[in-house]
Amino acid sequence: MLQSIHHIAIICSDYQRSKYFYTTLLKLEIIREVYREERQSYKLDLALNGQYIIELFSFPSPPSRPSRPEASGLRHLAFSVANLENVLAQLEKQGIAAEPIRTDEYTGKRFTFIADPDGLPIEFYEGSDITTLHQ
């Protein structure tokens, strides 16, 4: 029935700030950028390693929503990384602070969180094997 996740949609409050965050700081690739006049909305399609993963939307005055990992709705967006310290050092140079590194009690793998410009939790998880997922 299902084949894969097609994409994740994110609505941002400040399009230029979020575009910069996802494309310049996280280095996601721009596939397509469209301004939809009738909706006063941008839609930015982003890829990671050539695979389409995120639609970044802007809308006039979107309502805010709780976004801490324990709030209802999307818990967080997670990226697999080879070396956590290297990623965090690159982000720190850009002024992005991370939470302290934690170790998953079930897998022994290390992970941490940052926040995107709207406070959406972004996780960096060391290792990519599906069997290493945490609870």
PENORNOR-V515955 format. One line per field, one symbol per residue. ss: DSSP state (H for helix, E for strand, - for the rest). psi: psi as a letter, one per 30 degrees, with the letter a starting at -180 (. if undefined). burial: # if it has 9 or more other ideal C-beta (glycine too) atoms within 8 Angstrom, else .. A space follows every 50 residues. Layout:
# PENORNOR-V515955
ss = ???
psi = ???
burial = ???
This chain:
# PENORNOR-V515955
ss = -------EEEEE--HHHHHHHHHHH---EEEEEEEEHHH-EEEEEEEE-- EEEEEEEE------------------EEEEE--HHHHHHHHHH------- -EE------EEEEEE-----EEEEEE---HHH---
psi = dkelkelkkkklfjeeeeeeeeeeefhkkkekkkkjeffhkljjkklkhf kkfkkjkklkhkklkkglfgllakelkkkklejeeeeeeeeefggjkllk klkkfefglkllklklfggkkkkkkjlfkffgkl.
burial = ......#..#.#.##.#######.##.###.....#....########.. .########..#....#...#....####.#..#.###..##.....#.. #..#..#.##########.#######.....#.#.
